[in-house]
Amino acid sequence: MKNKFNPKKTGYLILGLAMVFLLSNCKKETEEIDTSYPEIFASASAFPQQCSIIKRGESFTFKAQVSDNVELGSMSIDIHHNFDHHSHSTEVNSCNMEAIKNPVKPYLLIREINIPAGQKNYETTATINVPADIDPGDYHFLIRITDKAGWQTIKGISIKIN
Protein backbone atom coordinates (compact mmCIF):
# COMPACT_ATOMS: atom_id res chain seq x y z
CA MET A 1 0.00 0.00 0.00
CA LYS A 2 1.43 3.34 -1.08
CA ASN A 3 1.11 6.61 0.78
CA LYS A 4 -0.46 9.10 -1.51
CA PHE A 5 0.02 12.82 -1.16
CA ASN A 6 -3.29 14.36 -0.16
CA PRO A 7 -3.20 18.14 -0.63
CA LYS A 8 -6.46 18.59 1.31
CA LYS A 9 -5.12 16.80 4.42
CA THR A 10 -1.79 18.60 4.16
CA GLY A 11 -3.58 21.96 3.93
CA TYR A 12 -5.59 21.18 7.08
CA LEU A 13 -2.41 20.13 8.88
CA ILE A 14 -0.61 23.36 7.94
CA LEU A 15 -3.65 25.45 8.90
CA GLY A 16 -3.92 23.64 12.27
CA LEU A 17 -0.22 24.17 13.05
CA ALA A 18 -0.45 27.84 12.10
CA MET A 19 -3.45 28.34 14.42
CA VAL A 20 -1.65 26.62 17.32
CA PHE A 21 1.39 28.82 16.72
CA LEU A 22 -0.66 32.03 16.52
CA LEU A 23 -2.79 31.23 19.57
CA SER A 24 0.23 30.29 21.67
CA ASN A 25 1.78 33.67 20.89
CA CYS A 26 -1.28 35.70 21.86
CA LYS A 27 -0.42 38.39 24.35
CA LYS A 28 -1.75 37.43 27.73
CA GLU A 29 -2.66 40.00 30.33
CA THR A 30 0.30 40.34 32.64
CA GLU A 31 0.57 41.92 36.05
CA GLU A 32 2.28 45.30 36.02
CA ILE A 33 5.86 45.07 37.26
CA ASP A 34 6.70 47.15 40.34
CA THR A 35 9.81 49.23 39.65
CA SER A 36 9.43 51.80 42.45
CA TYR A 37 11.39 51.86 45.68
CA PRO A 38 9.52 51.98 48.99
CA GLU A 39 9.77 55.24 50.95
CA ILE A 40 10.73 56.14 54.52
CA PHE A 41 9.25 59.48 55.55
CA ALA A 42 11.12 61.98 57.72
CA SER A 43 8.16 63.38 59.63
CA ALA A 44 8.33 65.52 62.75
CA SER A 45 7.02 62.60 64.84
CA ALA A 46 9.67 60.12 63.60
CA PHE A 47 12.28 59.01 66.12
CA PRO A 48 15.20 58.88 66.21
CA GLN A 49 16.13 61.71 63.92
CA GLN A 50 19.55 62.85 62.75
CA CYS A 51 21.77 63.75 65.76
CA SER A 52 19.29 62.45 68.36
CA ILE A 53 20.75 61.70 71.79
CA ILE A 54 19.72 58.47 73.50
CA LYS A 55 20.58 57.55 77.08
CA ARG A 56 22.17 54.30 78.20
CA GLY A 57 20.06 52.26 80.60
CA GLU A 58 16.81 53.68 79.25
CA SER A 59 14.36 52.72 76.54
CA PHE A 60 13.07 54.79 73.65
CA THR A 61 10.31 54.38 71.10
CA PHE A 62 11.35 53.95 67.49
CA LYS A 63 8.74 55.53 65.24
CA ALA A 64 8.69 55.64 61.43
CA GLN A 65 6.20 55.95 58.58
CA VAL A 66 6.84 53.90 55.42
CA SER A 67 4.96 53.41 52.16
CA ASP A 68 5.07 51.65 48.80
CA ASN A 69 3.10 52.08 45.59
CA VAL A 70 2.07 48.37 45.48
CA GLU A 71 2.76 46.53 48.76
CA LEU A 72 5.23 46.74 51.62
CA GLY A 73 7.26 43.67 52.46
CA SER A 74 9.68 43.62 55.37
CA MET A 75 11.41 46.10 57.64
CA SER A 76 14.45 45.94 59.88
CA ILE A 77 16.49 48.25 62.06
CA ASP A 78 20.21 48.07 62.80
CA ILE A 79 22.04 50.00 65.51
CA HIS A 80 25.84 49.74 65.54
CA HIS A 81 28.80 51.83 66.69
CA ASN A 82 30.45 54.48 64.56
CA PHE A 83 33.61 54.82 66.63
CA ASP A 84 35.71 54.61 63.43
CA HIS A 85 33.71 57.39 61.68
CA HIS A 86 32.48 55.27 58.75
CA SER A 87 29.40 56.59 56.97
CA HIS A 88 25.95 55.30 56.05
CA SER A 89 24.24 58.61 56.52
CA THR A 90 21.55 59.54 54.08
CA GLU A 91 20.95 62.83 55.87
CA VAL A 92 22.16 66.26 54.74
CA ASN A 93 23.12 67.52 58.21
CA SER A 94 26.15 66.05 59.94
CA CYS A 95 26.50 65.66 63.71
CA ASN A 96 29.35 66.60 66.05
CA MET A 97 31.43 63.47 66.45
CA GLU A 98 33.69 62.32 69.24
CA ALA A 99 37.29 61.30 68.58
CA ILE A 100 37.92 57.93 66.90
CA LYS A 101 38.16 55.17 69.51
CA ASN A 102 38.33 51.41 69.81
CA PRO A 103 35.14 49.69 70.96
CA VAL A 104 35.20 47.82 74.28
CA LYS A 105 31.52 46.93 74.71
CA PRO A 106 29.66 48.46 71.75
CA TYR A 107 25.90 48.23 71.38
CA LEU A 108 24.61 46.15 68.48
CA LEU A 109 20.96 45.59 67.67
CA ILE A 110 19.45 44.05 64.55
CA ARG A 111 15.68 43.63 64.71
CA GLU A 112 12.98 42.69 62.23
CA ILE A 113 9.81 44.79 62.37
CA ASN A 114 6.60 43.00 61.39
CA ILE A 115 4.46 44.67 58.73
CA PRO A 116 1.01 43.11 58.21
CA ALA A 117 0.42 41.72 54.70
CA GLY A 118 -1.29 43.88 52.09
CA GLN A 119 -0.14 47.26 53.43
CA LYS A 120 0.81 50.19 51.21
CA ASN A 121 1.30 52.60 54.13
CA TYR A 122 2.40 51.69 57.62
CA GLU A 123 3.41 53.55 60.76
CA THR A 124 5.54 51.45 63.05
CA THR A 125 6.49 51.89 66.68
CA ALA A 126 8.84 49.66 68.64
CA THR A 127 10.30 49.99 72.12
CA ILE A 128 14.08 49.63 72.19
CA ASN A 129 15.90 49.03 75.47
CA VAL A 130 19.45 50.38 75.58
CA PRO A 131 21.69 48.55 78.08
CA ALA A 132 23.39 50.68 80.75
CA ASP A 133 26.82 49.06 80.38
CA ILE A 134 27.52 49.70 76.68
CA ASP A 135 30.15 52.04 75.25
CA PRO A 136 28.82 55.59 74.95
CA GLY A 137 29.50 57.52 71.77
CA ASP A 138 28.59 57.81 68.12
CA TYR A 139 26.27 55.20 66.60
CA HIS A 140 24.35 54.61 63.40
CA PHE A 141 20.65 53.80 63.30
CA LEU A 142 19.74 52.17 59.97
CA ILE A 143 16.18 51.60 58.77
CA ARG A 144 15.71 49.14 55.90
CA ILE A 145 12.37 48.78 54.15
CA THR A 146 11.83 46.23 51.37
CA ASP A 147 8.69 46.00 49.25
CA LYS A 148 7.08 42.76 48.03
CA ALA A 149 8.88 43.09 44.67
CA GLY A 150 12.27 43.18 46.44
CA TRP A 151 13.12 46.88 46.09
CA GLN A 152 14.85 48.23 49.19
CA THR A 153 15.37 51.70 50.68
CA ILE A 154 17.84 52.37 53.48
CA LYS A 155 17.80 55.43 55.74
CA GLY A 156 21.00 55.98 57.73
CA ILE A 157 20.79 58.22 60.79
CA SER A 158 23.68 59.29 63.03
CA ILE A 159 22.82 59.20 66.73
CA LYS A 160 24.70 59.57 69.99
CA ILE A 161 24.30 57.25 72.97
CA ASN A 162 25.39 58.86 76.27
Backbone as a chain_set.jsonl record, in Angstrom:
{"seq": "MKNKFNPKKTGYLILGLAMVFLLSNCKKETEEIDTSYPEIFASASAFPQQCSIIKRGESFTFKAQVSDNVELGSMSIDIHHNFDHHSHSTEVNSCNMEAIKNPVKPYLLIREINIPAGQKNYETTATINVPADIDPGDYHFLIRITDKAGWQTIKGISIKIN", "coords": {"N": [[0.842, -1.174, 0.0], [0.648, 2.124, -0.924], [1.628, 5.372, 0.214], [-0.225, 8.115, -0.473], [0.042, 11.423, -1.604], [-1.933, 13.836, -0.161], [-3.337, 16.708, -0.848], [-5.425, 18.108, 0.403], [-5.551, 17.125, 3.059], [-2.99, 17.811, 3.885], [-3.114, 20.581, 3.719], [-5.006, 21.128, 5.735], [-3.511, 20.274, 7.925], [-1.33, 22.081, 7.914], [-2.746, 24.473, 8.294], [-3.846, 23.967, 10.834], [-1.486, 23.775, 12.428], [-0.523, 26.379, 12.104], [-2.539, 27.839, 13.38], [-2.276, 26.915, 16.023], [0.29, 27.877, 16.586], [-0.123, 30.684, 16.311], [-2.097, 31.16, 18.284], [-0.74, 30.403, 20.574], [1.06, 32.408, 20.814], [-0.386, 34.6, 21.501], [-0.87, 37.657, 23.173], [-0.915, 37.656, 26.563], [-2.711, 38.9, 29.384], [-0.725, 40.577, 31.622], [0.587, 41.003, 34.916], [1.315, 44.218, 36.177], [4.651, 45.287, 36.476], [6.38, 46.069, 39.401], [8.428, 48.761, 39.802], [9.251, 50.657, 41.54], [10.859, 52.134, 44.352], [10.352, 51.535, 47.873], [9.316, 53.968, 50.376], [10.685, 55.915, 53.075], [9.537, 58.054, 55.416], [10.48, 61.256, 56.622], [9.177, 62.49, 59.059], [7.96, 64.913, 61.469], [7.259, 63.557, 63.754], [8.751, 61.269, 63.717], [11.183, 59.047, 65.154], [14.339, 57.717, 66.038], [15.804, 60.879, 65.061], [18.128, 62.555, 62.853], [21.113, 63.146, 64.591], [20.009, 62.704, 67.103], [19.954, 62.213, 70.666], [20.42, 59.542, 72.79], [19.873, 57.819, 75.83], [21.927, 55.693, 77.805], [20.87, 52.71, 79.482], [18.206, 53.258, 79.425], [14.971, 53.182, 77.783], [13.672, 53.753, 74.479], [11.269, 54.911, 72.069], [11.064, 53.754, 68.905], [9.97, 55.222, 65.954], [8.445, 55.301, 62.831], [7.289, 56.144, 59.538], [6.312, 54.429, 56.674], [6.005, 53.664, 53.15], [4.685, 52.209, 50.096], [4.164, 51.892, 46.566], [2.809, 49.619, 45.681], [2.904, 47.2, 47.466], [4.041, 46.825, 50.776], [6.832, 45.024, 52.151], [9.076, 43.786, 54.056], [10.705, 44.943, 57.092], [13.519, 46.259, 58.793], [15.667, 47.156, 61.55], [18.849, 48.49, 62.461], [21.289, 48.989, 64.759], [24.45, 50.183, 65.34], [27.904, 50.713, 66.356], [29.748, 53.737, 65.601], [32.409, 54.314, 65.96], [34.668, 54.441, 64.449], [34.194, 56.31, 62.548], [32.951, 55.684, 60.077], [30.623, 55.849, 57.285], [27.126, 55.844, 56.733], [25.238, 57.561, 56.388], [22.313, 59.075, 55.234], [21.442, 61.521, 55.453], [21.364, 65.12, 55.198], [22.41, 66.946, 57.063], [25.238, 66.94, 59.219], [26.54, 65.47, 62.252], [28.042, 66.492, 65.398], [30.975, 64.814, 66.12], [32.604, 62.478, 68.287], [36.053, 61.8, 69.183], [37.898, 59.358, 67.249], [37.764, 56.003, 68.371], [38.535, 52.844, 69.962], [36.26, 50.155, 70.147], [34.97, 48.784, 73.197], [32.809, 47.628, 74.62], [30.581, 47.668, 72.577], [27.294, 48.681, 71.506], [24.997, 46.652, 69.797], [22.339, 46.079, 67.71], [20.056, 44.278, 65.858], [17.03, 44.107, 64.396], [14.015, 42.676, 63.262], [11.069, 44.14, 61.991], [7.686, 43.644, 62.126], [5.428, 43.847, 59.453], [2.109, 43.986, 58.648], [0.523, 41.919, 56.152], [-0.353, 43.066, 52.856], [-0.235, 45.837, 53.08], [0.095, 49.236, 52.053], [0.813, 51.597, 53.184], [2.332, 52.281, 56.284], [2.669, 52.822, 59.733], [5.069, 52.427, 62.078], [5.879, 51.466, 65.419], [8.208, 50.777, 67.939], [9.53, 49.582, 70.951], [12.701, 50.129, 72.231], [15.212, 48.896, 74.183], [18.011, 50.17, 75.741], [21.017, 48.976, 76.847], [22.662, 49.634, 80.016], [25.381, 49.314, 80.336], [26.895, 49.652, 78.007], [29.29, 50.885, 75.54], [29.503, 54.395, 75.439], [28.844, 56.904, 72.926], [29.272, 57.653, 69.397], [26.874, 56.423, 67.132], [25.232, 54.495, 64.56], [21.968, 54.421, 63.223], [20.144, 52.419, 61.357], [17.528, 52.118, 59.023], [15.795, 49.777, 57.223], [13.719, 49.178, 54.534], [11.84, 46.969, 52.633], [10.066, 46.251, 49.691], [7.339, 44.142, 48.436], [8.147, 43.362, 45.91], [10.852, 43.31, 46.123], [12.425, 45.593, 46.078], [14.52, 47.866, 47.818], [14.906, 50.353, 50.348], [17.139, 52.319, 52.204], [17.63, 54.087, 55.17], [19.928, 56.024, 56.743], [20.861, 57.088, 59.871], [22.625, 59.24, 62.008], [23.337, 58.904, 65.395], [23.708, 59.64, 68.919], [24.77, 57.91, 71.754], [24.631, 58.354, 75.119]], "CA": [[0.0, 0.0, 0.0], [1.432, 3.338, -1.083], [1.111, 6.614, 0.777], [-0.465, 9.105, -1.509], [0.016, 12.815, -1.16], [-3.287, 14.364, -0.161], [-3.203, 18.142, -0.626], [-6.459, 18.59, 1.315], [-5.12, 16.801, 4.422], [-1.791, 18.601, 4.157], [-3.581, 21.955, 3.933], [-5.588, 21.18, 7.078], [-2.411, 20.13, 8.884], [-0.605, 23.358, 7.945], [-3.649, 25.446, 8.902], [-3.917, 23.644, 12.266], [-0.218, 24.167, 13.048], [-0.455, 27.841, 12.099], [-3.448, 28.337, 14.424], [-1.65, 26.622, 17.317], [1.392, 28.824, 16.724], [-0.663, 32.027, 16.523], [-2.786, 31.229, 19.573], [0.23, 30.294, 21.667], [1.783, 33.671, 20.89], [-1.28, 35.701, 21.86], [-0.415, 38.394, 24.346], [-1.754, 37.433, 27.731], [-2.664, 40.004, 30.335], [0.298, 40.343, 32.637], [0.569, 41.917, 36.046], [2.279, 45.302, 36.023], [5.862, 45.071, 37.265], [6.696, 47.147, 40.344], [9.813, 49.226, 39.648], [9.429, 51.798, 42.446], [11.392, 51.856, 45.682], [9.517, 51.983, 48.989], [9.765, 55.239, 50.952], [10.73, 56.136, 54.519], [9.251, 59.479, 55.554], [11.119, 61.982, 57.723], [8.165, 63.378, 59.633], [8.333, 65.517, 62.752], [7.016, 62.602, 64.837], [9.669, 60.123, 63.597], [12.283, 59.014, 66.121], [15.2, 58.88, 66.206], [16.126, 61.714, 63.915], [19.554, 62.85, 62.745], [21.77, 63.752, 65.757], [19.286, 62.45, 68.358], [20.751, 61.701, 71.785], [19.722, 58.471, 73.5], [20.584, 57.547, 77.082], [22.171, 54.305, 78.205], [20.063, 52.257, 80.604], [16.811, 53.675, 79.249], [14.357, 52.72, 76.54], [13.071, 54.793, 73.646], [10.312, 54.379, 71.099], [11.354, 53.955, 67.488], [8.737, 55.53, 65.238], [8.689, 55.644, 61.426], [6.205, 55.951, 58.582], [6.837, 53.902, 55.415], [4.962, 53.412, 52.155], [5.071, 51.654, 48.801], [3.099, 52.082, 45.591], [2.067, 48.37, 45.482], [2.756, 46.532, 48.763], [5.231, 46.74, 51.622], [7.264, 43.668, 52.458], [9.683, 43.617, 55.375], [11.408, 46.103, 57.636], [14.452, 45.941, 59.877], [16.493, 48.247, 62.065], [20.211, 48.075, 62.795], [22.042, 49.997, 65.514], [25.837, 49.74, 65.545], [28.799, 51.832, 66.69], [30.45, 54.484, 64.556], [33.614, 54.819, 66.627], [35.707, 54.611, 63.426], [33.705, 57.392, 61.682], [32.481, 55.269, 58.747], [29.398, 56.587, 56.967], [25.949, 55.305, 56.045], [24.239, 58.612, 56.523], [21.55, 59.536, 54.077], [20.947, 62.828, 55.867], [22.157, 66.258, 54.745], [23.122, 67.519, 58.209], [26.149, 66.048, 59.943], [26.502, 65.659, 63.706], [29.347, 66.598, 66.048], [31.432, 63.465, 66.445], [33.694, 62.323, 69.243], [37.292, 61.298, 68.58], [37.917, 57.932, 66.897], [38.164, 55.169, 69.511], [38.331, 51.408, 69.812], [35.139, 49.691, 70.955], [35.199, 47.823, 74.276], [31.525, 46.926, 74.707], [29.662, 48.458, 71.748], [25.904, 48.234, 71.385], [24.614, 46.154, 68.478], [20.964, 45.591, 67.666], [19.446, 44.053, 64.547], [15.681, 43.632, 64.715], [12.982, 42.686, 62.226], [9.814, 44.785, 62.374], [6.602, 42.998, 61.395], [4.465, 44.672, 58.725], [1.015, 43.114, 58.214], [0.415, 41.724, 54.703], [-1.294, 43.881, 52.095], [-0.142, 47.258, 53.435], [0.812, 50.192, 51.205], [1.301, 52.601, 54.13], [2.404, 51.69, 57.62], [3.413, 53.554, 60.759], [5.543, 51.448, 63.049], [6.492, 51.886, 66.675], [8.844, 49.662, 68.643], [10.302, 49.986, 72.12], [14.078, 49.63, 72.194], [15.898, 49.032, 75.47], [19.452, 50.38, 75.576], [21.691, 48.546, 78.076], [23.393, 50.679, 80.746], [26.824, 49.057, 80.38], [27.519, 49.699, 76.675], [30.147, 52.038, 75.25], [28.821, 55.591, 74.951], [29.499, 57.515, 71.767], [28.592, 57.811, 68.115], [26.269, 55.203, 66.598], [24.349, 54.609, 63.402], [20.649, 53.798, 63.303], [19.742, 52.171, 59.973], [16.181, 51.601, 58.773], [15.713, 49.138, 55.904], [12.366, 48.779, 54.15], [11.829, 46.233, 51.369], [8.693, 45.998, 49.252], [7.076, 42.755, 48.026], [8.878, 43.091, 44.669], [12.271, 43.178, 46.439], [13.123, 46.88, 46.085], [14.853, 48.233, 49.193], [15.368, 51.695, 50.675], [17.841, 52.375, 53.485], [17.801, 55.428, 55.741], [20.996, 55.983, 57.733], [20.79, 58.223, 60.787], [23.678, 59.289, 63.025], [22.819, 59.201, 66.734], [24.699, 59.573, 69.986], [24.299, 57.247, 72.967], [25.393, 58.859, 76.274]], "C": [[0.89, 1.241, 0.0], [0.76, 4.506, -0.37], [0.962, 7.607, -0.349], [-0.496, 10.485, -0.873], [-1.408, 13.332, -1.291], [-3.201, 15.858, 0.157], [-4.23, 18.686, 0.37], [-6.047, 18.342, 2.766], [-3.901, 17.63, 4.81], [-2.167, 20.052, 4.437], [-4.187, 22.124, 5.32], [-4.509, 21.099, 8.15], [-1.646, 21.446, 9.016], [-1.457, 24.438, 8.614], [-3.74, 25.22, 10.415], [-2.649, 24.06, 12.997], [-0.082, 25.686, 13.123], [-1.349, 28.422, 13.191], [-2.861, 28.09, 15.816], [-0.528, 27.62, 17.576], [0.873, 30.227, 17.045], [-1.335, 32.16, 17.887], [-1.811, 31.148, 20.742], [1.027, 31.585, 21.83], [0.88, 34.861, 21.192], [-0.771, 36.36, 23.13], [-1.413, 38.173, 25.474], [-1.653, 38.654, 28.621], [-1.641, 39.665, 31.405], [0.173, 41.393, 33.727], [1.643, 42.98, 35.834], [3.459, 45.076, 36.97], [6.147, 46.305, 38.113], [8.168, 47.521, 40.183], [10.114, 50.411, 40.56], [9.943, 51.344, 43.805], [10.376, 52.247, 46.75], [10.108, 53.258, 49.587], [9.732, 55.203, 52.473], [10.578, 57.638, 54.705], [9.922, 60.065, 56.786], [10.11, 62.982, 58.269], [8.642, 63.909, 60.979], [8.161, 64.535, 63.905], [7.943, 61.385, 64.775], [10.761, 60.213, 64.661], [13.007, 57.688, 66.005], [15.346, 59.658, 64.905], [17.627, 61.977, 63.926], [20.032, 63.613, 63.98], [20.998, 63.586, 67.069], [20.24, 61.892, 69.403], [19.883, 60.726, 72.569], [20.549, 58.126, 74.727], [20.731, 56.056, 77.332], [21.287, 53.969, 79.402], [18.604, 52.664, 80.521], [16.263, 53.078, 77.96], [13.83, 53.929, 75.769], [12.139, 54.119, 72.653], [10.744, 54.769, 69.695], [10.021, 54.179, 66.789], [9.09, 55.942, 63.814], [7.446, 55.369, 60.593], [6.83, 55.537, 57.256], [5.682, 53.679, 54.444], [5.564, 52.801, 50.897], [3.883, 51.814, 47.853], [2.257, 50.82, 45.38], [1.826, 47.669, 46.812], [4.091, 46.495, 49.489], [5.555, 45.281, 51.905], [7.777, 43.557, 53.873], [10.432, 44.876, 55.787], [12.36, 45.619, 58.715], [15.178, 47.208, 60.308], [17.824, 47.662, 62.51], [20.867, 49.243, 63.527], [23.433, 49.43, 65.738], [26.738, 50.964, 65.754], [29.399, 52.469, 65.443], [31.715, 55.097, 65.154], [34.758, 55.038, 65.64], [35.33, 55.665, 62.374], [33.386, 56.94, 60.255], [31.126, 55.935, 58.492], [28.366, 55.716, 56.272], [24.933, 56.42, 55.881], [23.605, 58.968, 55.188], [20.989, 60.928, 54.355], [21.902, 63.925, 55.404], [23.007, 66.811, 55.883], [24.043, 66.486, 58.837], [26.093, 66.403, 61.427], [27.92, 65.865, 64.226], [29.762, 65.206, 66.499], [32.564, 63.506, 67.455], [34.928, 61.822, 68.502], [37.152, 59.81, 68.256], [38.416, 57.144, 68.105], [37.912, 53.708, 69.19], [37.166, 50.968, 70.693], [35.586, 48.692, 72.02], [33.945, 46.965, 74.43], [30.484, 47.725, 73.913], [28.26, 47.839, 71.733], [25.661, 47.793, 69.95], [23.201, 45.606, 68.577], [20.551, 45.451, 66.213], [18.091, 43.429, 64.832], [14.776, 43.738, 63.497], [11.728, 43.345, 62.796], [8.715, 44.176, 61.503], [5.693, 44.041, 60.741], [3.357, 43.732, 58.262], [0.92, 43.065, 56.685], [-0.607, 42.679, 54.096], [-1.224, 45.374, 52.341], [0.611, 48.057, 52.372], [1.442, 51.286, 52.06], [1.296, 51.971, 55.513], [3.198, 52.605, 58.536], [3.788, 52.545, 61.825], [6.06, 52.133, 64.299], [7.058, 50.639, 67.33], [9.643, 50.223, 69.807], [11.667, 49.322, 72.057], [14.727, 49.941, 73.532], [17.396, 49.131, 75.222], [20.134, 49.971, 76.888], [22.515, 49.676, 78.701], [24.899, 50.527, 80.622], [27.511, 49.059, 79.015], [28.428, 50.916, 76.554], [29.292, 53.228, 74.824], [29.536, 56.09, 73.696], [28.61, 57.578, 70.544], [28.123, 56.456, 67.588], [25.51, 55.528, 65.321], [23.057, 53.869, 63.7], [20.173, 53.65, 61.862], [18.335, 51.601, 59.934], [16.195, 51.039, 57.357], [14.263, 48.74, 55.656], [12.444, 48.144, 52.766], [10.377, 46.015, 50.969], [8.563, 44.559, 48.766], [7.835, 42.379, 46.758], [10.381, 42.952, 44.906], [13.059, 44.474, 46.417], [13.336, 47.319, 47.527], [15.32, 49.684, 49.276], [16.006, 51.641, 52.052], [17.944, 53.832, 53.912], [18.829, 55.286, 56.853], [21.01, 57.247, 58.564], [21.949, 58.131, 61.77], [23.043, 59.682, 64.35], [23.974, 59.148, 67.725], [24.048, 58.873, 71.165], [25.208, 57.693, 74.097], [25.052, 58.066, 77.521]], "O": [[1.78, 1.374, 0.839], [-0.465, 4.631, -0.341], [1.909, 7.896, -1.081], [-0.991, 10.676, 0.238], [-2.013, 13.28, -2.362], [-3.011, 16.231, 1.315], [-3.933, 19.628, 1.105], [-6.172, 19.231, 3.609], [-3.8, 18.096, 5.945], [-1.58, 20.68, 5.319], [-3.932, 23.115, 6.003], [-4.59, 21.784, 9.17], [-1.347, 21.874, 10.131], [-0.948, 25.227, 9.411], [-3.713, 26.178, 11.187], [-2.727, 24.641, 14.079], [0.427, 26.214, 14.112], [-0.969, 29.386, 13.856], [-2.941, 28.956, 16.687], [-0.415, 28.15, 18.681], [1.381, 30.882, 17.955], [-1.157, 33.169, 18.568], [-2.039, 31.761, 21.785], [1.61, 31.821, 22.889], [1.329, 36.006, 21.144], [-0.298, 35.688, 24.046], [-2.6, 38.469, 25.343], [-0.643, 39.357, 28.62], [-1.689, 38.596, 32.014], [-0.282, 42.513, 33.493], [2.743, 42.68, 35.37], [3.27, 44.715, 38.132], [6.156, 47.431, 37.616], [9.05, 46.691, 40.404], [11.121, 51.094, 40.375], [9.525, 50.316, 44.337], [9.615, 53.194, 46.556], [11.266, 53.589, 49.332], [8.878, 54.556, 53.079], [11.397, 58.411, 54.209], [9.934, 59.453, 57.855], [10.182, 64.176, 57.975], [9.61, 63.407, 61.55], [8.839, 64.656, 64.925], [7.926, 60.555, 65.684], [11.207, 61.301, 65.023], [12.369, 56.642, 65.886], [15.053, 59.164, 63.816], [18.312, 61.657, 64.897], [19.425, 64.611, 64.369], [21.307, 64.264, 68.05], [21.202, 61.196, 69.081], [18.759, 61.045, 72.96], [21.779, 58.137, 74.677], [19.812, 55.269, 77.109], [20.992, 54.831, 80.231], [17.844, 52.434, 81.462], [17.012, 52.534, 77.148], [13.578, 54.988, 76.344], [12.214, 52.911, 72.429], [10.786, 55.947, 69.341], [9.064, 53.433, 66.997], [9.928, 56.819, 63.604], [6.655, 54.478, 60.903], [7.751, 56.188, 56.763], [4.532, 53.524, 54.854], [6.771, 52.863, 50.663], [2.734, 51.863, 48.292], [1.11, 50.92, 44.946], [0.682, 47.549, 47.25], [5.128, 46.178, 48.906], [4.677, 44.419, 51.9], [7.014, 43.268, 54.794], [10.748, 45.741, 54.97], [12.051, 44.689, 59.46], [15.293, 48.179, 59.561], [17.912, 46.493, 62.886], [20.986, 50.342, 62.987], [23.582, 48.326, 66.263], [26.389, 52.086, 65.385], [29.537, 51.84, 64.394], [32.046, 56.252, 64.885], [35.717, 55.744, 65.954], [36.075, 55.88, 61.418], [33.532, 57.723, 59.317], [30.55, 56.524, 59.405], [28.679, 54.957, 55.355], [23.874, 56.216, 55.287], [24.277, 59.134, 54.171], [20.17, 61.445, 53.596], [23.099, 63.689, 55.239], [24.186, 67.109, 55.694], [23.688, 65.316, 58.974], [25.656, 67.49, 61.806], [28.887, 65.463, 63.579], [29.006, 64.506, 67.173], [33.37, 64.436, 67.479], [34.851, 61.461, 67.327], [36.388, 59.093, 68.902], [39.363, 57.552, 68.778], [37.171, 53.378, 68.264], [37.087, 51.361, 71.857], [36.463, 47.862, 71.781], [34.009, 45.736, 74.379], [29.616, 48.376, 74.494], [28.087, 46.636, 71.925], [26.064, 48.47, 69.005], [22.907, 44.768, 69.429], [20.679, 46.391, 65.429], [18.005, 42.359, 65.433], [14.768, 44.749, 62.794], [11.376, 43.124, 63.955], [8.812, 44.194, 60.276], [5.249, 44.99, 61.388], [3.637, 42.769, 57.549], [1.203, 44.054, 56.01], [-1.591, 43.049, 54.735], [-2.079, 46.114, 51.853], [1.635, 47.61, 51.857], [2.484, 51.837, 51.702], [0.382, 51.228, 55.871], [4.262, 53.103, 58.168], [2.923, 51.887, 62.403], [6.606, 53.235, 64.244], [6.45, 49.57, 67.278], [10.349, 51.221, 69.663], [11.777, 48.113, 71.856], [14.787, 51.094, 73.959], [17.979, 48.269, 74.564], [19.855, 50.56, 77.932], [23.003, 50.562, 77.999], [25.63, 51.505, 80.783], [28.608, 48.516, 78.883], [28.351, 51.851, 77.351], [28.445, 53.093, 73.941], [30.688, 55.738, 73.442], [27.382, 57.559, 70.632], [28.869, 55.477, 67.595], [25.19, 56.684, 65.043], [23.059, 52.822, 64.348], [19.836, 54.641, 61.215], [17.99, 50.713, 60.713], [16.559, 51.733, 56.408], [13.653, 48.047, 56.472], [13.037, 48.706, 51.844], [9.55, 45.64, 51.799], [9.555, 43.834, 48.691], [8.137, 41.205, 46.547], [11.111, 42.528, 44.011], [14.255, 44.464, 46.709], [12.447, 47.167, 48.364], [16.031, 50.177, 48.4], [15.484, 50.996, 52.962], [18.299, 54.7, 53.115], [18.629, 54.521, 57.796], [21.153, 58.349, 58.033], [22.224, 57.057, 62.307], [22.306, 60.665, 64.428], [25.066, 58.675, 67.411], [22.918, 59.189, 71.539], [26.414, 57.45, 74.058], [25.59, 58.341, 78.594]]}, "num_chains": 1, "name": "protein.A"}
